[in-house]
Amino acid sequence: MVHHLEYNYFNTSKSRTDWKIYFVLLQAYFFSDDGATLEEIANTVGQSVKTVRTHIKSYPAERIAANKMRKAHRYKLSTAFIQELEALASRHTMP
């Protein structure tokens, strides 16, 4: 699935930072009930919280699930986007 994410969504003008953030959000989807905070994402990708916030705000809303129940909001990829990636992975093989 990671290869499909990179191949189908990052062989464009997306930056290396975008790739890193999406990868953390993918991990948050699979390994965290609530998601990852902006601070956790920033520490993982080596960017400031402000930079991570700016990048996440630029992503299509349907790709990101935001849990705003806590003071520090938590983010992960949305179930709909994961399903889209799984469908891509099942239809295609990598070149």
C-alpha positions in Angstrom: 0.0 0.0 0.0 2.8 2.4 0.8 4.2 1.9 -2.7 0.8 2.8 -4.2 0.6 5.9 -2.0 4.0 7.0 -3.3 3.5 6.0 -6.9 0.0 7.3 -7.4 0.1 10.4 -5.2 3.7 11.6 -5.0 5.1 11.2 -8.5 3.7 14.7 -8.9 4.7 18.0 -7.4 4.3 16.7 -3.8 7.4 17.3 -1.7 9.4 14.9 0.3 7.8 16.5 3.4 4.4 15.7 2.1 5.5 12.1 1.6 6.8 11.9 5.2 3.6 13.4 6.6 1.3 11.1 4.6 3.4 8.1 5.8 3.0 9.2 9.5 -0.7 9.6 8.9 -0.8 6.2 7.4 0.9 4.7 10.4 -1.5 6.6 12.7 -4.4 5.1 10.9 -3.2 1.5 11.4 -1.5 1.8 14.8 -3.4 4.5 16.8 -7.0 4.7 17.8 -7.0 8.5 17.9 -4.3 9.5 15.4 -1.2 11.6 15.9 -0.9 15.2 17.2 0.7 17.9 15.1 3.6 17.9 17.5 4.1 14.1 17.2 4.0 14.4 13.4 6.4 17.4 13.4 8.9 15.6 15.6 8.7 12.5 13.4 9.3 14.3 10.1 11.7 16.9 11.4 9.6 19.9 10.7 8.0 22.6 12.8 4.4 22.3 14.0 3.5 25.3 11.8 4.9 23.6 8.7 3.1 20.4 9.4 -0.2 22.3 10.0 0.2 24.2 6.7 0.8 20.9 4.8 -2.1 19.1 6.4 -4.4 22.0 5.7 -3.4 21.8 2.0 -4.4 18.2 1.7 -7.9 17.3 0.4 -10.2 17.1 3.4 -11.6 13.7 2.4 -8.1 12.2 2.8 -7.6 13.3 6.4 -9.5 12.3 9.6 -9.2 14.8 12.3 -10.2 13.9 15.9 -10.9 17.2 17.6 -12.2 15.8 20.9 -9.0 16.5 22.7 -7.2 19.8 23.2 -4.4 18.6 20.9 -6.2 17.5 17.8 -5.2 14.2 16.3 -4.8 13.3 12.7 -4.6 10.2 10.5 -5.6 9.2 7.0 -9.4 8.8 6.5 -11.0 5.4 6.1 -12.3 6.4 2.7 -8.7 7.3 1.5 -7.4 4.0 2.9 -10.1 2.1 1.0 -9.2 4.0 -2.2 -5.5 3.0 -1.7 -6.5 -0.6 -1.1 -8.6 -0.7 -4.2 -5.7 0.7 -6.2 -3.4 -1.9 -4.7 -5.7 -4.7 -5.6 -6.1 -3.5 -9.3 -2.5 -2.7 -10.1 0.9 -4.2 -9.8 3.9 -1.9 -9.4 6.0 -1.4 -12.6 
